[in-house]
Amino acid sequence: MSTPEQNKELVLTAFDTLFGRRDYAAAEEFWSEEYVQHSRHIPPGREGLFNLVRALPATLRYDNQLAVAEGDYVMLYGRYSGTGETASVVADVVRIENGRLAEHWDVWQDEATRTESASGMPMFGDAFPPDRAS
């Protein structure tokens, strides 16, 4: 049985392995063979996720701002950028089973510019990124 803190570290390491280092062989150790994907834009299973990442530009970047865990669930709040499209701010929710990522849900939103932000506040971090500042 793992603790919520251990689960947070597991998911953060898994995300860095896949999205940061793009080490697919190592990522297989983090994602269950029976991985269930609930996202509308990612094909089913871990191969669906891995193939999506393979198809994205090498400039893909994931930055995490917050990780929260309770029991077997971890929620990451982060930004995906470097794809040539508008950066997305995402809440990823992952369920851990037997020390591996077993199930995933997410909520995506395009990152707003200062002008688009009704609150005038950035969606991620303390400042608007240079490409979203206007």
N, C-alpha and C positions, 0 to 999 in steps of 0.2 A: 504494500500500500504506500503510495507516495503522498507527500504533503502538497498543499496548494503552491507553496514556494518552489518546490521541486518541479511541479507541473508548469509553472511560469517559465522556469529556466529551460525546461525541455522544449516548450513551444518556441521560445525566442531563439534557441539554438537551431531548431528545425527550420525556422523561417530564414535565419542567416545562411544555413547550409544550402537551402533551395534557391531563395531569391537573391542572396548576396554572393555566395561562392559558386552557385550553380553546380554543385557536386551531387549529381543525380544518384550515383551509387551510394554515397553516404546518406542521402535523403531517404533512400529505401529503408534504412534502419529506423527512421523516425515515423514514417507513415505506414500504417497497417495495410496489409494486403487486402483487407476487407473495407478499406476507407470509404466512407459514405460522404458524398458531396451534395450539399443542398443549394449551392450557388446557382443562379440562373445563367451565368455566363461561363461556367467551367464544366467541361464534360465530366461524366461520372468516373469515380475511382481515382486512385493515386496516379495512374498513367494518364488520365485526362488532365489532371493538374500538372504533372511533369511535362506533358506535351504542350500545354498552353505556355508554360514558362520557356520551354525550348524555342517556341515560335516568336517570343518577344525579343526586342533588341537587346544586345549585350549591355546597353546603357541602363537597363531596368534597375531601379533602386527601391528598396523598402527601408523606411525609417520608422522606428517605433517611438511613440511618445508615452504610452501607458500600457501596463500589463496588470490585469486583475484576475485573481483566481479564487474559486470557491469549489471545494470538492474536486471532482474530475473535470471541471470546466475552466477554461482560460479565455479571457477576452483581451484581445490586443487592439489598441487604437493607434493607427499608423497611416503613413502616406506612401503610395506607390507612384513613382515618377520615372522619367527617363524613357518613356515609351514613344515619344513623339506626339502624344495626345496630352490633353489637360491632365494634370496630376489628380489622383483620386485620394480622398480621405476615407478610410475604411475602418469599420469595426468588424474584426474577425473573431468568431467564437468557435472554439475547438473543444471537443470532448476527448479526454484521454482514457484509454483502456489498455491495461496490461503494459503500461509504459510507452505507448505509441499513440500517435494522433489517429483517432478512429472516426471522427465525424466533424464536419465543418459547416458553419453558416456564416454569412457576411451581409453587411449593409454598406453599399458604395454610394459616394456622392462626389461629383466633380468639385475640385477645390475652387472656391470663389476668389475673384480678385477683390481688391479694396473697394472698387466701384460697385461690384456685384453684392458685396456683403452689407445687408441691411443694418447690421449691428456695428459695422466698421471694424470688427475684430477678425483676426485670422482664424481659420478653421483648425489650423495645426501649428503648434509652437507659439512663439511670442511675436512673430512678425510675418508679414506676407513674404513669400519667396520672391526674388527679383523678377522672375517671369510672370508673377501674378500680382505685382504691386500696384498696377494701375487699374 
